[in-house]
Amino acid sequence: MRRLNFIICGLLAVSLMPGAAFAEQQKQRPVAVKKAQHKKAIHKKKVAAANPKRIISTLRSDKQYSARKVAFHPNGGDDSVFVTPGGELRLASSKALIVNQNTGETLYAKSTDTPTPIASVTKLMTAMVMLDQQLPMDEVLTIGEGDVDMLKGTSSRLRVGTQLSRRDLLQLALMSSENRAAFALARTSPIGVSNFVAAMNAKATALGMTHSHFVDPTGLNSENVSTAEDLVKMVKAAYQYPEIRTVTTTPEYSVAVNGYRQPLEFRNTNILVRNGTWDIGLSKTGYINEAGRCLVMQAKIADQPLIIVLLDSWGKFTRIGDAQRIRKWMESSNTKQRVAGSVS
């Protein structure tokens, strides 16, 4: 009996060993996790120090950007870091230019002559060339297989076979940056796509855009390049088209599309147009990986008509944050006095 009890106790001890080991492991686990988290935090700080733009590209809102922009500007975490002690503006966008539309005075410039991909900002040139052809805007066009993006694989709610007027396609191409709509505008041109692109380059040359080149009407191809200086010229030219001004400043638009029970709702890709507190006369956004986030606008700020070009912005809201900082800077008393003095 004593021998049997000994054996049973031994078996129980053996059977309880995995549980004990598991319990011990659980006790040690929080310590291990904390060490791993601490190690990861140190690694992130090293990455931020080496490449601060990587931090900015991960931000999900401008509020987060404002709270964490110390990673980009070591001087502090409030908007004052974007204004130098001398009252000069600093922006996070890699390339930027602010010009008075009436006088041509440059108010801010940063890497303005560096060619860079411009993504869907291209569509402003597409619209001008199409409108120059004076085609019937009520003509119904059909989205075809050739309008589908095979380069980037972007999606679209305009299915193959969708029929819309040329006016509606222009609206969606500029307001919502619909790639299929933009390509269809070029494809249905009497001169064909290749000659349409050639016309885009010819118009760029006529406008004095000496550092710009276009290879497609959508901007999906990264070989569509320009500079901030050239884009100011393009925005000024596009502003002369009432259709472009109206289309690009429409907050929302709905169209009846075959195959859908309800009209499709489209929104302006520039949230500044939708919030209603800005006086914007023209707007166009753009984004592909190679170009970063882009924004060009004509806007009236502090009674001054401005052309604003923001290129290669990191993070979804950085270009919008820059635009807000431009507005705040322009509305400051010191800036208003300086600008007023230069104009007089």
Sequence and secondary structure as in RCSB ss.txt:
>XXXX:A:sequence
MRRLNFIICGLLAVSLMPGAAFAEQQKQRPVAVKKAQHKKAIHKKKVAAANPKRIISTLRSDKQYSARKVAFHPN
GGDDSVFVTPGGELRLASSKALIVNQNTGETLYAKSTDTPTPIASVTKLMTAMVMLDQQLPMDEVLTIGEGDVDM
LKGTSSRLRVGTQLSRRDLLQLALMSSENRAAFALARTSPIGVSNFVAAMNAKATALGMTHSHFVDPTGLNSENV
STAEDLVKMVKAAYQYPEIRTVTTTPEYSVAVNGYRQPLEFRNTNILVRNGTWDIGLSKTGYINEAGRCLVMQAK
IADQPLIIVLLDSWGKFTRIGDAQRIRKWMESSNTKQRVAGSVS
>XXXX:A:secstr
 HHHHHHHHHHHHHHHHHHHHHHHHHHHHHHHHHHHHHHHHHHHHHHHHH HHHHHTT  SHHHHHHHGGGT TT
 SSGGGGB TTS B  SSSEEEEEETTT  EEEEESTT  EE GGGGHHHHHHHHHHTT  TT EEE  GGGS  
SS    SS TT EEEHHHHHHHHHHS  HHHHHHHHHTSTTHHHHHHHHHHHHHHHTT TT B S SSS STT E
E HHHHHHHHHHHTT HHHHHHHT SEEEE  TT SS EEEE S HHHHHS SEEEEEEEEEETTTEEEEEEEEE
ETTEEEEEEEEEE STTHHHHHHHHHHHHHHSHHHHHHHHHHH 
